[in-house]
Amino acid sequence: MSMLTDKYLPEFHFSEHHERLVSCAIEKVGPAVTGLNFSGSWIIRVLFALRGMPARMMTLKGLDNSRFIILEKSPHELAIGLIGQFWRPSGNLQKFNPDEFISFKENGFCKAVWTFNVLATKPNTTLVQTDTRIYCTDAKALKKFSRYRLFIRPFSGLVRMEILRGIKKKAERPGSSGYF
């Protein structure tokens, strides 16, 4: 589990964890995470399109420009924050600065943190973990998000597993820069 997950959302209502072993050194895997680009995955492209998310969101920079805010980034850890009403078609995503994420408490919203953590387990084996936590600011938001989550959870998990698969594929490819 990422320390950034605990830093940004120590209290939460929902969480999900995925991980994958990658057969190469951490120095090759870290850039694949901090340089996220998942446009090569048809599964992610289709799921993003169904949600109305534009193609520019297929990279970390594109996410950051679309109100998925980079809260913290280092060579081996990444935390992305999002505040909104995710059950709405538009998501009603809020603008905020990274230093406002922890203190945000306005009723009727959810806060989400999505982290990636890269750990060397052996000289040429790296564990990539992704954690997602959701905190609902009040009972009404919790009820609405709970219903929404029943539908979206399998697809959300599929996106994370697909991202991990792509990181592994690209990082293990000879001559790869770590991006997929």
N, C-alpha and C positions, 0 to 999 in steps of 0.2 A: 504494500500500500504506500502510496506517495505521501510524504510529509506535507506536500502542498495541499492535498485533499483535506487533511485535518486543519491546516492553517486557514483555508478559505471557507470551508463548510464543516465545522466540527459537529454541528447538530444538523440532522437531515431526516427526511421522511422516507426517501427511496435511495437505493444505491445499486450499482451494477459494477462488476469487476470482470475483466477479460485479460488474458495474458498469452504470450507465445514465446517459445524459445527460438532464437535465431542463431544459426551456426556461423558466426563470425565475431570479430572483436567489437567491443563497445564503441571504439572510435569510428567504426563504419556505420553502426546502427544509430547513434545519437543524431547525426545530421538528417537521417530519414524521418525522425520524429520532429525535430525543430524546423524542418523544411517540408512539412506535410504537403503533399500534392497527390490527391487520390482521383484525379480525372481519368486515370487509366482503368478504373473499375466501372464496368457497365452497370453493375448492381447499384453502386453508390450513385451514379449518374441518374438512373431510373428513379431511385427512391428520393433523391433530392428534387428531381423534376416533379414528382407526384406531390411533394410538399410545397412546391412553388418556389424552391430555392434556386437562384440563378447559378449558371455554370461557373461564374467567378468565385463562388464559394468553395471550389474544389482545392483551394490552397490555403495555407495558414494565413497568408496576407489577405486573401479574399474573405475568409471568415472574420478576421479582425476588422475589416472594412464594412462588415455586415452586422455589427453589434454583438458578435461573439468576440469578447474582449480578451486579449492576452493579459492575464493577470501577472504572470511571472514566467520567465524563460531562461533556461541555462542549457549547457550542452547535454545534460542527461535528464532534465525534468522540464515539463511544460504544464502550465495551468491556464485554462481558458474559462472565462466566466460568461454567463448569460442570464439576463433578468427579463422576464416576460410573463405573458399569459399564454402559455404554450398550447392550450386547448383551442385558442382562437385561430381561424384560418391564417391571419397575418402574424400570429404569435405575439402581437403587441410588444415587440422587443424594445427595451428601454436603452437610451444612451446613458452611459455612466463612465466615470474614470475608474481605473483599477483600485485606487485607494477608497472608493465609495462602495465597493462590492460588499465587504464584510458588514458594514453598518446599515445597508439598505433593509428597511423593514416595512415599507408601504403595504397596507392590506390589499389583498386581491392578486398578489403576484407570486411567482416562484423564482427562486434563484437556483441556477445549475452551475456546477463546476465540473469540468472534464479535464482530467489530468493524464499525463503520460509520464512514465518513469522507466528509465533504462538502467539495468543492473548487470554488471559482469558476474557471471556465475562460475566460469572457467576461463582460461586464456582465450579460447575461440568460441565461447558460447555466451550469449547475452539474452537476458530475460527482458521483454518489453511488456509493461503492464499499462492498462488503461482503466481508470476508475471514473465513474460518473455518480454524482450525488445531486439530489434535488431537495430543496427546502421550500416549503409552502409557508407564506407569511401569516396565513390565518386559516380557520376551519373551512371557509367558503372556497378558497383557492385549493385547499387540500382535497375537498370533495370533487371539484371540477378536474383537477389534475389526475386524481385517482381513476376517474372514468376514462379520461383521455389516454392514460398510461395502459389501460387494458388493451387498447387497439395498437398503440405505437410501440410498446416495449419490444416485441419480437423484431421489428424492423430496425429499431435503434440498436439493439444488440447485434443484428446482422451487419450494420454499418461499421461498428467497432471491430467486429471479427474480420471483416473485409479489409479494413485499414491495417490491422495487424498482419494479415496475410500478405498484403501488398508491401509492407515494410520488410517483412522477411524475404519475400521474393526478390525485391530490388537490392537489399543489402547483401544477400548471398550471391548475387550475380557478379561474376568477375568483371572488374573495371567499372563497377557501379559507383556513383557518387552517393548512393543511399536514398535517392528519391525514386518514387514510382509514379 
